[in-house]
Amino acid sequence: MQIKDYVRIGLDALPSPVGRIFVHPRDAQIVDLSRVKILSCGVDTVRQLYRGLIRPEVMCLFDKPGSIVDFAGQRWHSGRVSKDSGYQYKLQNADLGLILLVKNFNSKIDTVGPHLKIEVSPHAIDAFSPGRLQQRLDYYADCILTSLERNQCAVHLALDLQGWLPPSDLVSRMHCRARTHRDISGISEISWATKSSIYGRGETSMFGSASGIQLSIYNKTEQARAIDKLDYWEQVWRRRDSLDPSDPQNYNPDFDVWRIELRFHHSVIQQFASGSVDVHTGELLKTSSFADFSAHLDGLWRYGLRQFKLLARPGYFDPLWTLIRDDVRVDLPVDSLVDRTEYKRQYKTSRGFSGKNVELFLGNFVSLVARERVGAKKAFDRLKDWECWPVIRDHYSSKGMSELDIYKHIKSLLEDRHIRWGRAV
């Protein structure tokens, strides 16, 4: 079903592409968004990945985890990181706004592999143009790796606004292909694999998977205050102020700021780089760095808002979604290429060889967890945490199976092995 927009009109009651009054075309319901303040839309996080061979002298920096070390002309805090990050060690300098994650858990230290990820904080992104920032990242990467090559980037795009609150029925009105929703309220976190729910007005709602595209809607004022960064963000939000206190578009510190954030995993960026083309030349993007991809972030923003659709009613976008889709541009000092690029993701298929191996793997996986007497729920949760889960999920999705169906399939296979073979498995 094609989803339509409300009609936008200006203060003169005439149709206008920039009007803030939205009228339903059938029953003339009116939604006034004139008080919504779009404070900023920018890049909140950059993760640049690299492949290469770790220089031997670099590993000496981690001999005493928790110490301050000299590296590349700067002082850094060295340490270990949890396995969940995918890396073993880190060098962190909060003043520079950089964390260097070193030595991939799944690659041997003496081989060329994806051994470096550099995470960049908002204030570092804000301080440099994409080109200058990329030069700094490449410099630190060259100090860590030989046989260096970029290995794609991941980005988070964040829109901050006032004059809007997420509706209490946000979950039921958010239509997307994402199979996961989370609501985080205070200290509690609730996650559902096959359904969505929410209690009251949650402080944070997340849709989608961290290994794909994820939408997060949360109270940025509360989050910034909790990490003692509210002063910094208030300075960012005041940039668009006209310095006229009576201007209704000025940032108002008496009201909370809500953030709508789209997070794109590096594998999704690679899909765009492999499948999107310049409409004038027909050339693929073939980008592997943040600097090269930065001119396409407007296209990424619009794509994300088409993947996650907030509806006012069946068949119609919520006017807020229309507003931020059509009016918002990512604030970067680069010329956007959104109007000359056809954005398309190139997926790796799970058919043929891959599909056969998915089913062989699942059978062997079930045999192993049955031998260890692991329950179906725990086995399914561990499977979803694996990096290859999207391939498994998409393979069975192409056969008409949902995540719930996969879980039931695993449960059935486990029951069969337990009953037929007992502890002999």
Secondary structure, DSSP 4 states (H G I P E B T S, - for coil): ---BPPEEE-TTSSB-TT-SEEE-TTT--EEE-TT-EEEEEEEEEEEEEEEEEE-GGGGGGGSSTT-EEEETTEEEEEEE--GGGTEEEEEEETTTTEEEEEEETTS-TTS-EEEEEEEE-HHHHHHS-HHHHHHHHHHHHHHHEEEEEEEEEEEEEEEEEES----TTHHHHEEES---EEEEETTEEEEESS-----SS-SEEEEE-TTSEEEEEEEHHHHHHHTT-HHHHHHHHGGG--S-TT-TTS--TTS--EEEEEEE-HHHHHHHHHH-EETTT--B----SHHHHGGGHHHHHHHHHHHEEEEEETTEE-HHHHHHHHH-----SS---GGGEE----PPP-SHHHHHHHHHHHHHHHHHHHHTT--HHHHHHHHHHSTTHHHHHHHHHTTT--HHHHHHHHHHHHHHHHHHHGGG-
